[in-house]
């Protein structure tokens, strides 16, 4: 394993770009595009004082076995994922793996795919705890702040841009307005 596991101790959140199929119809470079949305949100959260790390399994050319070995060595209370529709099944597999190792880990799925069809990834029995739809910087910041509270005091209903299960049904919070000045979040 090429990643230093000690860097992944005592963190608030891990952004994980999981393993996925290599699509032979496009160039190898296109298979390894950096997760810019995740990195933007991670940078914003760092600026707000959270300890955040990001790992792209594709860059390291890790499969699920190597990713599982890493997940067994880290202690991330929250893991965020994203990806296009073509990675949907693999991302669900990744979250099932995360939950099998640490059932208390909060899994968050964001990005354009889940913004359009969140019900494809969050449903009764799903390994996904939250979907962040729309731009994620402010939503993730508010969600992480809420997750720091004791469970009995947590209320996610006022955080705009979230989908989660409430009494076995999908609950959509109000949409968040687009960030008009992107420089305001960097």
C-alpha positions as CSV (number, residue, x, y, z in Angstrom):
1,X,0.0,0.0,0.0
2,X,1.4,3.4,-1.0
3,X,-0.6,5.6,1.3
4,X,0.6,6.4,4.8
5,X,-2.2,5.2,7.1
6,X,-1.0,7.4,9.9
7,X,-2.2,10.4,7.9
8,X,-5.7,9.0,8.2
9,X,-6.0,8.9,12.0
10,X,-8.0,11.5,13.9
11,X,-9.7,13.0,10.9
12,X,-13.2,14.4,10.6
13,X,-13.9,13.1,7.1
14,X,-12.4,11.1,4.3
15,X,-13.3,11.8,0.7
16,X,-12.8,8.5,-1.1
17,X,-12.8,8.1,-4.9
18,X,-13.3,4.3,-5.0
19,X,-12.2,1.7,-7.4
20,X,-14.1,1.5,-10.7
21,X,-14.0,-0.2,-14.0
22,X,-11.6,1.1,-16.6
23,X,-13.7,2.0,-19.7
24,X,-11.9,0.9,-22.8
25,X,-13.8,3.2,-25.1
26,X,-12.1,6.3,-23.8
27,X,-8.5,7.2,-23.2
28,X,-6.7,6.1,-20.0
29,X,-6.4,9.7,-19.0
30,X,-10.2,10.1,-19.1
31,X,-10.5,7.1,-16.7
32,X,-8.4,8.9,-14.1
33,X,-9.9,12.4,-14.0
34,X,-9.4,14.0,-10.6
35,X,-12.5,14.3,-8.4
36,X,-12.6,18.1,-8.6
37,X,-16.0,18.4,-6.8
38,X,-14.7,16.4,-3.9
39,X,-11.5,18.4,-3.8
40,X,-13.4,21.7,-3.8
41,X,-15.6,20.6,-0.9
42,X,-12.6,19.2,1.0
43,X,-10.7,22.5,0.6
44,X,-13.7,24.5,1.8
45,X,-14.1,22.2,4.8
46,X,-10.4,22.5,5.7
47,X,-10.7,26.3,5.5
48,X,-13.6,26.0,8.0
49,X,-11.4,24.0,10.4
50,X,-12.2,20.4,9.7
51,X,-9.6,17.7,9.4
52,X,-10.2,16.3,5.9
53,X,-8.3,13.9,3.7
54,X,-8.9,12.7,0.2
55,X,-7.8,9.5,-1.5
56,X,-8.3,8.6,-5.2
57,X,-8.0,4.8,-5.4
58,X,-7.8,5.0,-9.2
59,X,-4.6,7.1,-9.1
60,X,-3.0,4.4,-6.9
61,X,-4.6,1.7,-9.1
62,X,-6.2,0.1,-6.1
63,X,-8.9,-2.5,-6.4
64,X,-11.4,-3.4,-3.7
65,X,-9.1,-5.7,-1.8
66,X,-6.5,-2.9,-1.3
67,X,-9.2,-0.4,-0.6
68,X,-10.6,-2.8,2.0
69,X,-7.2,-3.1,3.7
70,X,-7.0,0.6,3.9
71,X,-10.5,1.0,5.3
72,X,-9.6,-1.5,8.1
73,X,-6.7,0.6,9.2
74,X,-8.4,4.0,9.3
75,X,-10.8,5.6,11.7
76,X,-12.9,8.0,9.6
77,X,-16.3,8.8,11.2
78,X,-17.5,10.2,7.8
79,X,-16.7,9.1,4.3
80,X,-17.8,10.9,1.2
81,X,-18.0,9.5,-2.3
82,X,-19.0,10.8,-5.7
83,X,-18.9,9.7,-9.3
84,X,-20.8,9.5,-12.5
85,X,-23.7,7.2,-13.1
86,X,-21.4,4.6,-14.6
87,X,-19.8,4.2,-11.2
88,X,-23.2,3.8,-9.3
89,X,-23.0,0.1,-8.6
90,X,-19.3,0.2,-7.7
91,X,-20.0,3.1,-5.3
92,X,-22.8,1.2,-3.7
93,X,-20.4,-1.8,-3.3
94,X,-17.9,0.5,-1.8
95,X,-20.4,1.9,0.8
96,X,-21.5,-1.7,1.6
97,X,-17.8,-2.5,2.3
98,X,-17.4,0.6,4.4
99,X,-20.5,-0.3,6.5
100,X,-19.4,-3.9,6.9
101,X,-16.1,-2.7,8.4
102,X,-17.6,0.2,10.4
103,X,-21.4,0.2,10.7
104,X,-21.2,3.5,12.5
105,X,-19.4,5.3,9.7
106,X,-21.6,7.9,8.1
107,X,-21.6,7.6,4.3
108,X,-22.4,10.6,2.1
109,X,-22.8,10.4,-1.7
110,X,-22.7,13.6,-3.8
111,X,-22.3,14.7,-7.3
112,X,-24.3,15.2,-10.5
113,X,-25.6,11.6,-10.7
114,X,-27.2,11.6,-7.3
115,X,-28.3,15.2,-7.6
116,X,-30.6,14.0,-10.5
117,X,-31.6,10.6,-9.2
118,X,-30.9,10.2,-5.5
119,X,-33.4,7.4,-5.1
120,X,-31.0,5.2,-7.1
121,X,-28.6,5.2,-4.2
122,X,-30.5,5.9,-1.1
123,X,-33.5,3.7,-0.2
124,X,-34.4,1.4,2.7
125,X,-31.5,-1.0,3.3
126,X,-29.1,1.3,1.3
127,X,-25.5,1.7,2.7
128,X,-25.8,5.5,2.0
129,X,-26.8,7.7,4.9
130,X,-27.0,11.0,3.1
131,X,-27.1,12.4,-0.4
132,X,-25.9,15.9,-1.0
133,X,-27.5,17.4,-4.0
134,X,-26.5,20.5,-5.8
135,X,-23.3,22.3,-4.8
136,X,-21.9,20.6,-1.8
137,X,-19.6,23.0,0.0
138,X,-22.0,24.7,2.4
139,X,-24.3,21.7,2.7
140,X,-21.3,19.5,3.7
141,X,-20.1,22.1,6.2
142,X,-23.5,22.3,7.9
143,X,-23.9,18.5,7.8
144,X,-20.5,17.9,9.5
145,X,-21.3,20.5,12.1
146,X,-24.6,18.8,12.8
147,X,-22.9,15.3,13.0
148,X,-20.6,16.6,15.7
149,X,-23.5,17.1,18.0
150,X,-24.8,14.3,20.2
151,X,-27.3,12.1,18.2
152,X,-30.2,13.2,20.4
153,X,-29.6,16.8,19.4
154,X,-29.1,16.2,15.6
155,X,-31.6,17.8,13.2
156,X,-30.8,17.5,9.5
157,X,-34.1,18.9,8.3
158,X,-32.9,22.5,8.1
159,X,-29.8,21.8,6.1
160,X,-30.5,22.7,2.5
161,X,-29.5,20.3,-0.2
162,X,-29.8,16.9,1.6
163,X,-31.7,13.7,1.0
164,X,-31.9,11.1,3.7
165,X,-34.2,8.4,5.0
166,X,-36.7,9.5,7.7
167,X,-39.1,6.8,9.0
168,X,-38.2,4.6,6.0
169,X,-39.0,7.3,3.4
170,X,-36.9,9.6,1.4
171,X,-36.8,13.1,2.9
172,X,-35.7,16.0,0.7
173,X,-34.7,19.2,2.4
174,X,-35.1,22.5,0.6
175,X,-32.7,23.0,-2.3
176,X,-29.7,25.2,-1.7
177,X,-29.2,28.3,-3.9
178,X,-26.3,28.2,-6.3
179,X,-23.1,29.8,-5.1
180,X,-23.0,33.0,-7.1
181,X,-19.4,33.9,-6.3
182,X,-17.3,30.8,-6.3
183,X,-14.4,32.9,-4.8
184,X,-16.5,33.1,-1.6
185,X,-15.9,29.4,-0.9
186,X,-12.1,29.4,-1.4
